[in-house]
């Protein structure tokens, strides 16, 4: 008698192999058989005609605080994600002295657009070591498995205080040793590595650059040596990707290469197409390939579609520089719709909107087309707000208002600021060094909604475009990121592995349009995004989600890395 048998599905085991008809038997948290399974089970799932895959791994999340109040970890839970990695971009909630913990909360708000009032209302961690933070998570229900990096901002601020944000400040010997001790302690307690940010967009609420932005090579090398000595852990790095000049990018990769070769540490960081230098990504991909050929371990990650700001009446509009549009912010959504319907108010909004946005700006804002419930992200020029207005024979502000009213306020647009050419995204995804990432799950909650990357990847790149086979596509979502993180017993369907499993109806796989909700603590707003096609998601052997609905169990674990 097994606990669970998943019968008759097309098993895609996560190794890159193509689907094979098989049963999967589970006892407790682990898989015990894959093949023809005789016998009975307490629960049997009929997977005939469905894909049976390992659970997906999201390696770029910022749900460090959210998992304390949201046991199901939405929105990743609706997209087959069973393991997330927090602590990216140099940001973690620990280590922190209790009296200084609020500073790290403010950084999450300032850098990652997570409302501080929501974090403070839902936070259960009063401060302490990184191990104390993991212990706090251990005491709470978890729907998915949660892994974490320790952030440079927390480590440097704890050691150096306000000096940590001064551009020319170098740590004293005592401060340097304190930072290394913090990172060592975090790794000993189960951190999956260390992350740092060097981005000029990552600032504190008062406009200073976050701790670690200007850290020198010696300081950054020392953290690599701590990871080397611990015997486990990766190094997350945010380069200054916003700068159009390629020189800083090349220098950053050279720094990572030097540290990686010296310490054997694996690095991950973003490589995307950006508007300042649309072809820079090609140079970086080539530089990374050459660095790895020389012995470095550089594993860039990119998003599977454009990275863009969601634009709509509930959150921000293309015309918010206009005082008439800005005044709508004080109204509830229904009252905003009434204002659009009022002829006099509409005339004011049209005048203000047409003065606020240029044709160039409007040509880069695309309507999020929804076909049969599936949100498409393969934008073309004809989807731009400017092109739509011309087809309708009206102004952009008029077109926007009409579309919003036609959709009862639920028409959304996207301003893609990175990976805006879908064909270039396909080239990035085809690079052998590239990981799937940058979903930013839990971050930029009122502007960006990219946590549906796994569903879009399978439907669009594997199903529609045929960029790679289903076996290789599932490997990219499962065993590849799991092995990169050093999680050897997840990401594959084999006896002895933890039973994190998806049962997927590939014919029904779709990404729903974003929804703007007020379900954060303290009534703060965010975007969520659901999916169709996931019949079941199991976490550690228990049915976690069924047809997009939580089944009441919290079988997820706080994962702790070790050598």
DOFI-870920 format. One record per residue (C-alpha): residue in three letters; x, y, z. Coordinates in steps of 0.02 Angstrom, whole numbers, padded with zeros to 5 digits, always signed. Example, Ala and Ser with C-alpha at 12.3 -4.5 7.8 and 13.67 -1.06 7.14 Angstrom:
BEGIN
ALA+00615-00225+00390
SER+00684-00053+00357
//
This chain:
BEGIN
UNK+00000+00000+00000
UNK+00077+00164-00059
UNK+00028+00336+00000
UNK+00005+00404-00177
UNK+00013+00328-00351
UNK+00009+00439-00505
UNK-00046+00319-00642
UNK-00028+00315-00829
UNK+00052+00484-00858
UNK+00186+00535-00982
UNK+00333+00552-00863
UNK+00460+00687-00904
UNK+00589+00649-00771
UNK+00688+00812-00773
UNK+00850+00739-00841
UNK+00817+00797-01019
UNK+00739+00632-01070
UNK+00581+00636-01173
UNK+00411+00579-01102
UNK+00387+00396-01059
UNK+00224+00315-01005
UNK+00246+00264-00822
UNK+00172+00265-00648
UNK+00250+00357-00501
UNK+00230+00287-00325
UNK+00258+00390-00168
UNK+00279+00345+00014
UNK+00294+00487+00137
UNK+00394+00629+00061
UNK+00488+00529-00069
UNK+00466+00438-00233
UNK+00489+00251-00214
UNK+00451+00185-00389
UNK+00443+00250-00568
UNK+00382+00126-00698
UNK+00245-00006-00694
UNK+00183+00002-00515
UNK+00081-00142-00447
UNK-00025-00126-00291
UNK-00140+00007-00221
UNK-00126+00176-00137
UNK-00218+00283-00014
UNK-00232+00414-00153
UNK-00227+00378-00339
UNK-00209+00513-00471
UNK-00260+00469-00648
UNK-00132+00555-00759
UNK-00182+00476-00925
UNK-00141+00595-01066
UNK-00052+00715-00946
UNK+00129+00761-00918
UNK+00204+00711-00751
UNK+00355+00819-00710
UNK+00463+00869-00563
UNK+00410+01028-00474
UNK+00487+01186-00545
UNK+00624+01288-00463
UNK+00619+01479-00459
UNK+00797+01541-00430
UNK+00759+01727-00422
UNK+00626+01769-00293
UNK+00604+01905-00162
UNK+00477+01822-00051
UNK+00587+01834+00104
UNK+00448+01921+00199
UNK+00295+01860+00104
UNK+00319+01677+00151
UNK+00291+01729+00332
UNK+00111+01781+00298
UNK+00069+01688+00138
UNK+00092+01500+00165
UNK+00045+01455-00014
UNK+00174+01576-00090
UNK+00063+01656-00221
UNK+00084+01682-00369
UNK+00221+01547-00394
UNK+00105+01414-00322
UNK-00010+01429-00474
UNK+00131+01399-00597
UNK+00202+01232-00540
UNK+00339+01309-00433
UNK+00383+01199-00284
UNK+00550+01277-00232
UNK+00598+01461-00225
UNK+00764+01547-00190
UNK+00753+01709-00090
UNK+00889+01832-00040
UNK+00932+01888-00215
UNK+01003+02057-00268
UNK+01103+02074-00107
UNK+00943+02089-00004
UNK+00900+01981+00145
UNK+00811+02013+00310
UNK+00956+01940+00409
UNK+01075+01958+00492
UNK+01008+02110+00582
UNK+01011+02178+00758
UNK+00832+02196+00819
UNK+00846+02385+00828
UNK+00910+02391+00647
UNK+00794+02263+00567
UNK+00679+02401+00504
UNK+00817+02465+00390
UNK+00818+02302+00291
UNK+00628+02309+00277
UNK+00643+02484+00204
UNK+00772+02420+00079
UNK+00651+02288+00018
UNK+00523+02424-00009
UNK+00644+02545-00093
UNK+00732+02420-00205
UNK+00599+02289-00236
UNK+00437+02389-00226
UNK+00365+02285-00083
UNK+00260+02400+00029
UNK+00346+02420+00198
UNK+00178+02429+00287
UNK+00136+02256+00219
UNK+00304+02184+00272
UNK+00293+02259+00446
UNK+00114+02198+00468
UNK+00155+02021+00411
UNK+00334+02005+00475
UNK+00370+01873+00608
UNK+00559+01898+00617
UNK+00612+02023+00751
UNK+00797+02020+00703
UNK+00944+01908+00740
UNK+01064+01796+00645
UNK+01030+01717+00477
UNK+01002+01553+00568
UNK+00873+01639+00678
UNK+00783+01696+00520
UNK+00778+01519+00451
UNK+00718+01455+00620
UNK+00576+01582+00613
UNK+00524+01516+00442
UNK+00536+01339+00510
UNK+00406+01381+00641
UNK+00280+01438+00510
UNK+00177+01339+00383
UNK+00259+01332+00211
UNK+00168+01280+00055
UNK+00326+01270-00052
UNK+00508+01237-00015
UNK+00605+01394+00029
UNK+00792+01417+00005
UNK+00884+01580+00043
UNK+01043+01676+00006
UNK+01121+01793+00132
UNK+01129+01972+00068
UNK+01278+02089+00062
UNK+01168+02236+00115
UNK+01125+02154+00281
UNK+01301+02092+00315
UNK+01386+02257+00274
UNK+01259+02366+00366
UNK+01273+02260+00522
UNK+01463+02273+00519
UNK+01486+02454+00461
UNK+01324+02544+00500
UNK+01296+02706+00404
UNK+01474+02699+00334
UNK+01420+02546+00233
UNK+01333+02663+00109
UNK+01474+02787+00084
UNK+01549+02771-00090
UNK+01731+02775-00036
UNK+01713+02683+00129
UNK+01817+02526+00145
UNK+01791+02409+00292
UNK+01920+02410+00429
UNK+02004+02246+00469
UNK+01883+02221+00614
UNK+01732+02262+00505
UNK+01795+02148+00367
UNK+01815+02004+00488
UNK+01641+02036+00557
UNK+01567+02023+00382
UNK+01659+01862+00344
UNK+01603+01788+00510
UNK+01422+01834+00469
UNK+01430+01752+00298
UNK+01516+01597+00369
UNK+01383+01584+00505
UNK+01245+01601+00376
UNK+01320+01465+00266
UNK+01342+01352+00418
UNK+01159+01380+00461
UNK+01100+01334+00286
UNK+01113+01484+00170
UNK+01129+01433-00012
UNK+01260+01564-00043
UNK+01289+01751-00043
UNK+01219+01890-00152
UNK+01274+02068-00188
UNK+01207+02215-00288
UNK+01311+02340-00385
UNK+01163+02416-00475
UNK+01146+02605-00479
UNK+00957+02585-00476
UNK+00961+02501-00306
UNK+00951+02642-00179
UNK+00893+02672-00002
UNK+00734+02772+00033
UNK+00840+02930+00054
UNK+00929+02905-00113
UNK+01095+02828-00059
UNK+01163+02674-00146
UNK+01133+02512-00050
UNK+01274+02440+00055
UNK+01400+02348-00054
UNK+01369+02442-00217
UNK+01549+02504-00225
UNK+01636+02362-00133
UNK+01809+02327-00201
UNK+01879+02167-00274
UNK+01966+02117-00112
UNK+01804+02126-00013
UNK+01707+02032-00146
UNK+01845+01902-00164
UNK+01842+01870+00023
UNK+01660+01814+00015
UNK+01703+01693-00125
UNK+01838+01619-00014
UNK+01713+01596+00128
UNK+01598+01503+00009
UNK+01746+01397-00047
UNK+01792+01355+00133
UNK+01612+01310+00174
UNK+01608+01188+00029
UNK+01437+01244-00034
UNK+01345+01396-00097
UNK+01330+01506-00251
UNK+01371+01689-00277
UNK+01229+01801-00339
UNK+01283+01964-00421
UNK+01188+02114-00491
UNK+01297+02210-00616
UNK+01262+02392-00662
UNK+01160+02336-00813
UNK+01075+02506-00829
UNK+01232+02592-00898
UNK+01238+02606-01088
UNK+01428+02602-01094
UNK+01481+02418-01110
UNK+01642+02445-01012
UNK+01565+02423-00838
UNK+01482+02262-00894
UNK+01643+02190-00960
UNK+01736+02238-00801
UNK+01601+02156-00694
UNK+01614+01993-00787
UNK+01803+02000-00772
UNK+01786+02023-00583
UNK+01667+01875-00570
UNK+01782+01772-00679
UNK+01932+01812-00569
UNK+01840+01769-00409
UNK+01764+01612-00483
UNK+01929+01543-00547
UNK+02017+01584-00384
UNK+01884+01507-00271
UNK+01788+01384-00379
UNK+01628+01476-00339
UNK+01483+01476-00462
UNK+01407+01646-00506
UNK+01236+01694-00571
UNK+01182+01865-00634
UNK+01065+01944-00761
UNK+01097+01955-00946
UNK+00957+02040-01042
UNK+00930+02145-01196
UNK+00919+02327-01139
UNK+00867+02482-01233
UNK+01026+02580-01197
UNK+01132+02454-01292
UNK+01022+02327-01383
UNK+01166+02218-01444
UNK+01269+02218-01285
UNK+01197+02049-01233
UNK+01288+01965-01378
UNK+01456+02030-01318
UNK+01419+01976-01140
UNK+01365+01801-01191
UNK+01527+01782-01289
UNK+01631+01849-01144
UNK+01546+01728-01024
UNK+01579+01581-01140
UNK+01763+01625-01150
UNK+01775+01647-00961
UNK+01699+01475-00932
UNK+01819+01399-01057
UNK+01959+01468-00947
UNK+01889+01383-00791
UNK+01760+01505-00723
UNK+01586+01451-00671
UNK+01473+01589-00735
UNK+01289+01547-00756
UNK+01192+01699-00816
UNK+01003+01701-00806
UNK+00872+01787-00912
UNK+00684+01805-00915
UNK+00585+01700-01038
UNK+00493+01853-01104
UNK+00503+02042-01093
UNK+00529+02121-00922
UNK+00407+02263-00913
UNK+00298+02376-00809
UNK+00113+02332-00808
UNK+00010+02486-00851
UNK-00175+02503-00817
UNK-00309+02606-00732
UNK-00292+02519-00561
UNK-00107+02556-00539
UNK-00017+02674-00660
UNK-00063+02745-00830
UNK+00041+02811-00974
UNK-00021+02985-00934
UNK+00016+03004-00748
UNK+00124+03158-00778
UNK-00040+03247-00811
UNK-00122+03325-00658
UNK-00293+03270-00722
UNK-00239+03088-00727
UNK-00142+03102-00565
UNK-00301+03159-00477
UNK-00380+02989-00517
UNK-00258+02908-00395
UNK-00364+02969-00249
UNK-00518+02877-00312
UNK-00575+02697-00296
UNK-00573+02598-00458
UNK-00761+02613-00486
UNK-00751+02801-00462
UNK-00607+02809-00586
UNK-00715+02720-00713
UNK-00856+02842-00681
UNK-00735+02986-00710
UNK-00689+02911-00879
UNK-00874+02898-00924
UNK-00911+03079-00878
UNK-00898+03182-01040
UNK-00826+03338-00958
UNK-00701+03242-00853
UNK-00653+03134-01002
UNK-00617+03289-01107
UNK-00498+03351-00972
UNK-00412+03182-00963
UNK-00392+03172-01151
UNK-00314+03345-01159
UNK-00198+03309-01014
UNK-00152+03137-01078
UNK-00109+03194-01253
UNK+00005+03328-01181
UNK+00088+03209-01056
UNK+00150+03068-01169
UNK+00252+03077-01329
UNK+00228+02968-01482
UNK+00395+02885-01447
UNK+00338+02836-01273
UNK+00168+02775-01334
UNK+00252+02669-01469
UNK+00339+02569-01331
UNK+00182+02532-01229
UNK+00095+02374-01290
UNK-00079+02307-01260
UNK-00076+02142-01167
UNK-00180+02038-01286
UNK-00282+01898-01206
UNK-00337+01755-01321
UNK-00456+01625-01248
UNK-00399+01669-01074
UNK-00214+01662-01117
UNK-00110+01820-01099
UNK+00014+01840-01240
UNK+00181+01926-01217
UNK+00248+01914-01395
UNK+00219+02098-01431
UNK+00227+02174-01604
UNK+00218+02353-01668
UNK+00034+02334-01706
UNK+00001+02304-01520
UNK+00073+02473-01469
UNK-00046+02602-01397
UNK+00009+02723-01533
UNK-00032+02599-01672
UNK-00199+02553-01593
UNK-00247+02737-01582
UNK-00204+02764-01765
UNK-00308+02613-01817
UNK-00454+02680-01716
UNK-00432+02851-01792
UNK-00415+02937-01624
UNK-00287+02997-01499
UNK-00189+02882-01383
UNK-00279+02948-01229
UNK-00449+02919-01312
UNK-00398+02743-01364
UNK-00335+02702-01189
UNK-00498+02764-01110
UNK-00605+02667-01233
UNK-00509+02506-01207
UNK-00516+02523-01018
UNK-00704+02552-01022
UNK-00731+02408-01144
UNK-00640+02292-01022
UNK-00727+02363-00868
UNK-00561+02429-00803
UNK-00462+02269-00834
UNK-00368+02318-00992
UNK-00181+02309-00963
UNK-00030+02367-01061
UNK+00155+02329-01041
UNK+00306+02443-01056
UNK+00449+02319-01091
UNK+00613+02394-01034
UNK+00717+02236-01057
UNK+00706+02082-01169
UNK+00584+02181-01275
UNK+00622+02085-01437
UNK+00545+01912-01417
UNK+00660+01837-01550
UNK+00813+01899-01455
UNK+00741+01815-01299
UNK+00740+01652-01397
UNK+00924+01675-01438
UNK+00965+01709-01255
UNK+00869+01554-01199
UNK+00965+01449-01326
UNK+01134+01492-01250
UNK+01201+01335-01162
UNK+01259+01434-01009
UNK+01091+01520-00981
UNK+00977+01483-00834
UNK+00792+01526-00828
UNK+00767+01661-00697
UNK+00735+01844-00657
UNK+00552+01810-00615
UNK+00568+01927-00464
UNK+00427+01831-00378
UNK+00359+01934-00235
UNK+00444+02096-00292
UNK+00387+02251-00386
UNK+00213+02201-00334
UNK+00124+02353-00403
UNK+00219+02365-00567
UNK+00289+02199-00631
UNK+00210+02027-00639
UNK+00334+01902-00711
UNK+00316+01756-00590
UNK+00219+01659-00724
UNK+00381+01626-00818
UNK+00368+01436-00806
UNK+00195+01427-00883
UNK+00238+01550-01022
UNK+00399+01457-01059
UNK+00311+01289-01079
UNK+00163+01355-01178
UNK+00254+01477-01291
UNK+00436+01425-01311
UNK+00412+01236-01298
UNK+00234+01215-01360
UNK+00210+01355-01486
UNK+00383+01400-01549
UNK+00467+01230-01527
UNK+00627+01312-01465
UNK+00671+01150-01376
UNK+00593+00981-01339
UNK+00479+00954-01191
UNK+00613+00847-01108
UNK+00743+00985-01121
UNK+00616+01118-01072
UNK+00570+01026-00913
UNK+00755+01001-00873
UNK+00780+01189-00885
UNK+00641+01214-00756
UNK+00691+01074-00637
UNK+00854+00981-00624
UNK+00963+01117-00701
UNK+00921+01251-00570
UNK+00913+01121-00431
UNK+01087+01057-00471
UNK+01154+01233-00488
UNK+01095+01268-00310
UNK+01165+01103-00248
UNK+00995+01026-00213
UNK+01031+00849-00266
UNK+00870+00764-00211
UNK+00746+00876-00302
UNK+00717+00917-00484
UNK+00707+00737-00547
UNK+00577+00598-00542
UNK+00673+00447-00479
UNK+00666+00332-00329
UNK+00735+00418-00174
UNK+00701+00595-00234
UNK+00580+00708-00142
UNK+00406+00699-00218
UNK+00388+00876-00286
UNK+00281+00840-00438
UNK+00168+00924-00566
UNK+00031+00839-00665
UNK+00002+00950-00817
UNK-00128+00953-00954
UNK-00017+01031-01087
UNK-00164+01064-01203
UNK-00243+01179-01074
UNK-00085+01267-01016
UNK-00111+01456-01014
UNK-00059+01614-00923
UNK-00205+01715-00856
UNK-00200+01905-00867
UNK-00135+01997-00712
UNK-00257+02043-00574
UNK-00234+02195-00463
UNK-00283+02151-00285
UNK-00275+02224-00109
UNK-00238+02060-00020
UNK-00069+02107+00056
UNK-00060+02141+00244
UNK-00120+02316+00291
UNK-00226+02316+00133
UNK-00080+02352+00018
UNK-00103+02316-00167
UNK-00012+02198-00284
UNK-00028+02105-00448
UNK-00060+01918-00448
UNK-00067+01802-00597
UNK-00147+01631-00609
UNK-00133+01490-00735
UNK-00230+01346-00810
UNK-00166+01173-00852
UNK-00095+01119-00685
UNK-00207+00976-00629
UNK-00101+00938-00476
UNK+00053+01005-00389
UNK+00127+00896-00252
UNK+00254+00958-00126
UNK+00350+00830-00025
UNK+00225+00695-00069
UNK+00066+00789-00026
UNK-00061+00865-00144
UNK-00032+01052-00124
UNK-00132+01124-00270
UNK-00271+01047-00375
UNK-00339+01140-00526
UNK-00265+01301-00458
UNK-00342+01284-00284
UNK-00246+01257-00123
UNK-00289+01091-00044
UNK-00256+01148+00135
UNK-00088+01063+00163
UNK+00076+01150+00201
UNK+00206+01019+00167
UNK+00343+01136+00108
UNK+00510+01144+00196
UNK+00639+01275+00238
UNK+00787+01205+00141
UNK+00961+01218+00215
UNK+01114+01201+00106
UNK+01262+01096+00161
UNK+01416+01017+00087
//
